[in-house]
Amino acid sequence: MASSKREQLIDTAVELFYRDGFHATGIDKILSNSGVSRMTLYNHFRSKDELILAALHRMDEQWRNWFMRSVEHQADTPYDRLLAIFDVLGEWFRQKNFSGCLFVKASAEFSKPGHPIHAAAAEHNRLVYEYVRGLAELAGAKNPAELARQIRTLMEGALIIACVSTRVKAAEEAKDMVKILMQNAFETETLTAA
């Protein structure tokens, strides 16, 4: 029973932090929405920051699993999966409860790089980058790390545009740009006869 209360707290925290932000969401609101007592909360988490970290770890696992499964479901080859990334992002942006990225919010609200919450957000970003880099490598990109950095930049840009302007086409626009990047990333060098 105790672990189910812990899970209930984390699930409620994820929902509220995602919708309202970290600083705007107080412990009292989390307790009220979860139906869990203050004593139970502090039996599981020593502080709000510890609860935030648990919420970020939960969201990281859920989001990355959903993202990778969705990309792999949409395309069979690593090359096509690099393009499918933006189809999956477009699906996410169109979801009714889309409210941006919890990890972008975390890094903005806890902006000091040494802060554990900022570090957790950076780790999520690194893991997504590693997934993209792995696809680029499997697809045979000339420089997989460079292509992955460029794709991540377009992913983040599309996310921000979808948040601030509610343009769900941001993912499609970013996909068009990735197609151009990929032409260069997979171009074979031609040897000219001397």
DOPAMI-525144 format. One record per residue: x, y, z of N, C-alpha, C in turn. Coordinates in steps of 0.02 Angstrom, whole numbers, padded with zeros to 5 digits, always signed. Each point is the difference from the previous one (the first is absolute). Example, Ala and Ser with C-alpha at 12.3 -4.5 7.8 and 13.67 -1.06 7.14 Angstrom:
<recs>
+00660-00284+00390-00045+00059+00000+00045+00060+00000-00018+00053-00036+00042+00059+00003-00039+00055+00037
</recs>
This chain:
<recs>
+00041-00060+00000-00041+00060+00000+00043+00063+00000+00055-00001+00038+00043+00059+00006+00028+00020-00068+00022-00050-00039+00029+00017-00065-00053+00028-00047-00063-00021+00007-00052+00027-00043-00013+00074+00017+00008+00019+00063-00007+00070+00020+00058+00041-00030+00060-00030+00000+00058+00033-00030-00013+00011-00075-00025-00052-00033-00015+00006-00072-00054+00052-00013-00050+00002+00044-00054+00048-00006+00027+00071+00006+00046+00011+00047+00031+00065+00009+00039+00020-00063+00039-00046-00026+00041+00014-00060-00045+00015-00059-00052-00042-00011-00045+00011-00056-00034+00069+00004-00022+00018+00060-00033+00065+00009+00050+00056-00011+00060-00008+00026+00051+00052-00008+00017+00009-00073+00008-00054-00037+00015+00006-00073-00055+00040-00034-00061-00017+00013-00057+00034-00032+00000+00075+00016+00008+00017+00064-00003+00070+00021+00062+00039-00023+00059-00029+00007+00060+00034-00022-00002+00012-00076-00024-00048-00036-00004+00007-00073-00049+00056-00019-00056+00001+00033-00051+00049-00018+00016+00070+00027+00023+00003+00063+00005+00065+00034+00072+00024+00013+00049-00044-00007+00068+00019+00016+00019-00024+00070+00063+00005+00016+00026-00026+00063-00010+00049+00057+00020+00063-00009-00005+00048+00054-00073+00018+00014-00042-00002-00051-00070+00018+00008-00041-00056+00033+00029-00059+00005-00035-00057+00029+00027-00012+00070-00042+00014+00049+00021-00010+00070-00015-00071+00024+00031-00016+00055-00011-00066+00031-00074-00009+00018-00032+00053+00026-00071-00006+00020-00044-00021-00060+00015+00028-00059-00039-00017-00060+00011-00073-00018+00063-00023+00004+00015-00070-00016-00036-00046+00049+00001+00017+00064-00034-00040+00051-00075-00001-00012-00028+00058-00014-00073+00005-00011-00021-00041-00061+00037+00005-00054-00018-00036-00062+00014-00075+00005+00050-00019+00040+00016-00072+00004-00040-00036+00054-00025+00039+00049-00036-00031+00056+00047-00035+00049+00063+00018-00001+00050-00030+00043+00016+00048+00056+00014-00026+00059+00014+00043+00058+00071+00028-00003+00010+00056+00035+00066+00031+00003+00051-00048+00030-00020-00037+00051+00046-00047+00032+00022-00054-00049-00047-00025-00040+00017-00050-00050+00048+00029-00052-00013+00061-00020+00045+00033-00048+00071+00001+00027+00008+00022+00063+00067+00007+00028+00030-00068+00021-00041-00051+00003+00028-00068+00009+00035-00024-00064-00022+00026-00057+00028-00021-00064+00050+00049-00029-00009+00065+00014+00043+00052-00029+00020+00049+00055+00064+00014+00005+00025+00046+00052-00016+00072-00017-00012+00015-00064-00011+00069-00020-00039+00002-00065-00023+00060-00017-00034+00010-00064+00049-00015-00057+00063+00021+00007+00050-00014-00052+00007-00075-00013-00002-00039+00053+00005-00073-00009-00061-00027-00038-00059+00027+00014-00060-00019-00036+00005+00022-00074+00027+00059-00012+00010+00024-00068+00046-00047-00038+00054-00021+00032+00047-00047-00033-00034-00066-00017-00041-00025+00046-00036-00063-00013-00049+00010-00058-00033+00058-00003-00047+00014-00054+00037+00005-00067+00059+00032+00000+00039+00005-00062+00024-00068-00023+00022-00042+00046+00022-00067-00019-00058-00041-00029-00058+00007+00030-00060-00035-00026-00017+00024-00070-00001+00066-00009-00019+00028-00065+00053-00017-00052+00063+00001+00019+00053-00018-00047-00010-00071-00026-00011-00045+00045-00010-00070-00020-00061-00008-00044-00056+00029+00021-00062-00007-00038+00006+00034-00069+00025+00062-00001+00002+00037-00062+00048-00032-00050+00061-00017+00023+00049-00030-00047-00024-00067-00026-00031-00041+00043-00027-00064-00023-00054+00011-00052-00045+00046+00013-00053+00016-00048+00030+00025-00065+00047+00047+00005+00031+00031-00058+00036-00052-00044+00042-00041+00030+00038-00049-00039-00045-00053-00030-00049-00024+00038-00047-00049-00027-00038+00030-00059-00022+00062+00007-00038+00033-00053+00042+00010-00063+00062+00021+00009+00045+00009-00058+00011-00067-00035+00013-00051+00040+00014-00066-00029-00062-00031-00032-00058+00018+00025-00063-00025-00030-00012+00034-00068+00020+00062-00006-00014+00039-00061+00046-00017-00058+00060-00024+00015+00048-00011-00054+00044-00061+00015+00022-00033-00053+00038-00062+00008+00076+00010-00001+00024+00049-00037+00072+00008-00006+00024+00058+00043+00063-00001+00022+00026+00056+00040-00006+00067-00037+00013+00001-00065-00006+00061-00039-00072+00028+00004-00048-00043-00012-00070+00022+00002-00022+00017+00071+00030-00031+00050-00017+00016+00070+00024+00071+00018+00056+00021-00030+00022+00069+00013-00053+00050-00024-00033-00015-00055-00054+00043-00025-00064-00009+00041-00013-00062+00021-00060-00015+00039-00001+00036+00068+00059+00018+00024+00004+00037+00063-00048+00059-00002-00003+00034-00056-00040+00061-00005-00074-00015-00009-00016-00059-00027-00071-00021-00003-00024-00014+00071+00042-00031+00040-00018-00016+00069-00006+00065+00041+00046+00046-00010-00006+00064+00035-00065+00035-00019-00018-00002-00064-00062+00030-00022-00060-00030+00036+00000-00067+00009-00053-00033+00038-00003+00027+00071+00058+00006+00031+00004+00025+00069-00028+00071+00004+00020+00043-00046-00022+00070+00001-00075+00005-00008-00031-00047-00034-00073+00002-00011-00040-00032+00057+00034-00030+00048-00037-00031+00056-00037+00054+00039-00058-00018+00023-00044+00047+00036+00035+00031+00061+00039-00040+00035+00031+00024+00062+00071+00024-00010+00021+00012-00063+00068+00023-00013+00011+00067+00034+00052+00003+00040+00016+00061+00036+00076+00011+00001+00032-00015-00055+00072+00010-00004+00038-00060+00027+00061+00013+00019+00045-00053+00023+00017+00011+00074-00012-00050+00040+00014+00004+00072+00074+00014+00012+00043-00025-00043+00072+00007+00011+00024+00070-00019-00030+00030-00049+00015+00070-00016-00023+00044+00058-00059-00015+00026-00025+00038+00058+00047-00008+00059+00023-00060+00012+00045-00013+00057+00065+00038-00008+00029-00001-00060+00064+00034-00010-00009+00076+00004-00059+00025-00017-00012+00072+00005-00012+00022+00072-00038-00040+00037-00016+00018+00069+00058-00014+00048+00042-00047-00017+00059-00017+00040+00060+00008-00045+00019+00062-00013+00047+00015-00055+00074-00009+00018+00016-00009+00062+00071-00010+00017+00021-00070-00020+00051-00006-00043+00021-00066-00026+00017-00051+00054+00023+00022+00058+00017-00048+00053-00059-00025+00040-00058+00030-00009-00059-00020+00038-00022-00070-00023-00016-00045+00046-00020-00069-00019-00060-00002-00048-00046+00047+00006-00059+00000-00044+00022+00021-00071+00042+00050-00004+00027+00020-00065+00039-00058-00031+00039-00034+00041+00040-00057-00024-00045-00056-00026-00057-00012+00033-00046-00052-00023-00030+00019-00068-00015+00064-00009-00026+00023-00065+00054-00008-00054+00062+00017+00017+00055-00007-00048+00012-00073-00018-00009-00044+00049+00009-00072-00013-00053-00025-00048-00061+00022+00008-00054-00018-00047+00020+00021-00071+00023+00062-00006+00020+00026-00066+00057-00042-00029+00048-00019+00042+00056-00041-00023-00024-00068-00025-00046-00030+00036-00025-00067-00019-00039+00003-00066-00039+00052-00011-00035+00008-00064+00051+00010-00055+00051+00042+00013+00053+00010-00049+00034-00066-00018+00015-00041+00050+00034-00065-00012-00043-00045-00043-00065+00002+00010-00045-00040-00042+00004+00024-00073-00003+00065-00010+00003+00028-00067+00069-00014-00031+00053+00008+00038+00067-00014-00025+00007-00074-00020-00029-00044+00039+00001-00071-00017-00035-00014-00066-00057+00033-00011-00035-00008-00064+00043+00026-00057+00031+00058+00010+00042+00030-00053+00059-00046-00016+00028-00030+00051+00057-00046-00010-00023-00062-00038-00056-00029+00021-00025-00060-00034-00020+00016-00073-00022+00061-00012-00020+00019-00068+00060+00014-00045+00059+00007+00030+00060+00009-00039+00018+00073-00013-00020+00045+00044+00018+00071-00008+00075+00008+00002+00025+00048-00039+00073+00013-00001+00024+00021+00069-00039+00042+00034+00017+00024+00067-00062-00005+00043-00012-00059+00031-00062-00011+00037-00010+00049+00058+00054+00018+00034-00006+00046+00057-00024+00069-00023+00029+00023-00054-00019+00066-00026-00073+00000-00023-00020-00052-00038-00069-00004-00023-00048-00004+00059+00018-00039+00051-00043-00006+00059-00008+00067+00036+00054+00038+00006-00005+00066+00031-00046+00046-00041+00006-00003-00065-00042+00042-00043-00074-00020+00006-00012-00065+00001-00069-00024+00007-00028+00019+00068+00040-00007+00053-00024+00019+00067-00016+00075+00002+00040+00040-00033-00014+00072-00002-00067+00013-00034-00013-00034-00055-00064+00008-00034-00058-00028+00042+00012-00054+00036-00052-00027+00044-00019+00051+00053+00051+00028+00033-00013+00049+00052-00033+00063-00028+00024+00022-00059-00030+00058-00031-00073-00010-00017-00016-00058-00027-00070-00016-00017-00043-00001+00064+00028-00028+00053-00035-00003+00064-00016+00070+00026+00049+00043-00001-00011+00069+00024-00051+00036-00043+00006-00007-00065-00048+00033-00045-00071-00027+00012-00006-00065+00010-00066-00030+00013-00029+00027+00065+00044+00014+00049-00024+00026+00065-00021+00073-00004+00043+00041-00029-00013+00072+00003-00048+00025-00053-00005-00036-00056-00044+00026-00052-00056-00049-00016-00003-00055+00035-00049-00053-00011-00004-00021-00073+00057+00002-00034+00003-00022-00070+00017-00074+00000-00050-00042-00010+00013-00072-00001+00039-00021-00062+00005+00044-00048+00039-00015-00061+00075+00009+00011+00020+00020+00059+00071+00011+00014+00040-00064-00012-00028-00057+00017+00036-00063-00011+00009-00015-00074-00052+00013-00040+00006-00011-00072+00052+00047-00031+00001+00062+00024+00048+00048-00026+00071-00022+00018+00009-00024+00061+00066-00024+00021+00020-00062-00040-00048-00042-00016+00014-00060-00040+00025+00020-00069-00029+00051-00029+00024+00024-00065+00073+00022+00004+00019+00032+00055+00069+00022+00008+00047-00060+00011-00025-00051+00035+00041-00060+00013+00014-00036-00066-00047+00000-00045+00011-00032-00065+00060+00032-00036+00006+00065+00006+00057+00035-00031+00065-00019+00036-00002+00000+00066+00060-00020+00039+00021-00070-00018-00048-00044-00008+00016-00070-00012+00029-00010-00070-00020+00041-00048+00030-00005-00067+00076+00011+00006+00019+00048+00040+00072+00014+00009+00033-00053+00044-00035-00025+00049+00029-00047+00048+00012-00068-00031-00037-00016-00053+00007-00067-00030+00029+00003-00070+00019+00059-00022+00031+00006-00066+00064-00040-00003+00009-00037-00053+00062-00036-00007+00049+00043-00039+00061-00002+00022+00051+00039-00035+00015-00033-00067+00000+00041-00050+00016-00027-00067+00074+00012-00015+00031-00050-00025+00070+00006-00018+00006+00018-00073+00038+00050-00013+00009+00019-00070+00065-00031-00026-00003-00023-00060+00060-00031-00029+00051+00054-00018+00061-00014+00016+00053+00049-00014+00025-00008-00071
</recs>
